[in-house]
Amino acid sequence: MATGAETPADPSAERREPVVISIDAMGGDRGPAAVVAGLVLSAERHPDAGFILHGDEAELTKLLARHPALRGRVDLRHAPRTVAMTDKPSQVMRHGEGTSMWSAISSVKEGEAKVAVSCGNTGALMAVSMIRLRKLPGVNRPAIACYWPSRNPSGFNVMLDVGADIKAEAADLLQYAAMGASYARNGMKIARPRIGLLNVGTEEHKGRAELHEAHRQLAAHAEAGDYEFVGFVEGGDIPSDRVDVIVTDGFTGNIALKTGEGTAKLISDFLKEAFGAGILSKFAALLALNSLRRLQARMDPRRVNGGVFLGLNGTVVKSHGSADATGVAAAIGLAYQLTQAGFLERLAARVASTGAAGQDAAGSGAEAGSSE
């Protein structure tokens, strides 16, 4: 077993500093009211957490006044501007100062908060995070990781990248595997995660050349990375119990994610239509009410809301733009959990060790190729 592997942290095992979370209040589709409502739920669940809330001071002051329980736990920072969903990342990089998003990320950069949460424009959030926080040493391309409902005992798998960068070379996929394994250890408490590389088939001869090279590198690094490499996996394996972490490029991962979300909504809509079609259907729905509620809770995307930006000098959680109070609270809860686990420090150590191993793997591959 490799040395330096992460061990899932037990927050009660030692005394820690209070967790401070920086929150962009203005970026979501539902406005700051939904963010503050989610903040109220989070404050109840995490009594040792403090919050820095960024946005329009006048509007947020009115919203916070309705919730006396938040008094003394929220540091309000005025930001006069908001990043719109239609804003281009390049524009925000150049002219983003003064926005609530920029301010939220800056609090992490300055060490005031351990993690930032935003419901805003994904591309702009990654751009601002990159320019303000910078990449971890050795990281070529950051990635966005998300939870995916699965048949595993934990109920979820991890998939990355789901949209940070449309391209990924073999060395990038190796880094994604290391970051995904670290996320699974600290976020899901899986001691030795099983890693799968997404492809159009499980046969080793299928797929693009960079996938074949990534397959070789992931297999070579499995022992040092303290993970089990199961080889190529297909789309049908994403929600399966065959793997814990699915590695792919951002183009493929984002399409898979949006397809999954759309399919889940379609099934939900079909169920509503079927059970509301007539008196007998409504009666059947009443009889099956408890089962339907369990199914709804299991399929509810709000409870797994939150994609994590990996590979930066700071932790950033991206909440879905349309998140309501429950979804926002889930994203803040994920941010809290990762901070309590010391995730960033463990991830940085893992990336450093993977960089050295990746260079060795690339070198051995070049030697093997030259001998043919």
Secondary structure as UniProt FT lines:
FT   TURN            3..4
FT   TURN            11..12
FT   STRAND          19..24
FT   TURN            29..30
FT   HELIX           32..45
FT   TURN            47..48
FT   STRAND          49..55
FT   HELIX           57..65
FT   HELIX           68..70
FT   TURN            71..73
FT   STRAND          74..78
FT   TURN            85..86
FT   HELIX           89..95
FT   TURN            97..98
FT   HELIX           100..109
FT   TURN            110..111
FT   STRAND          115..118
FT   HELIX           122..133
FT   TURN            137..138
FT   STRAND          143..149
FT   TURN            153..154
FT   STRAND          156..160
FT   HELIX           170..188
FT   STRAND          194..198
FT   TURN            204..205
FT   HELIX           209..225
FT   STRAND          228..233
FT   HELIX           235..237
FT   TURN            238..239
FT   STRAND          245..247
FT   HELIX           250..275
FT   HELIX           279..287
FT   HELIX           289..299
FT   HELIX           301..304
FT   STRAND          307..310
FT   STRAND          315..318
FT   TURN            321..322
FT   HELIX           325..340
FT   TURN            341..342
FT   HELIX           343..370
//
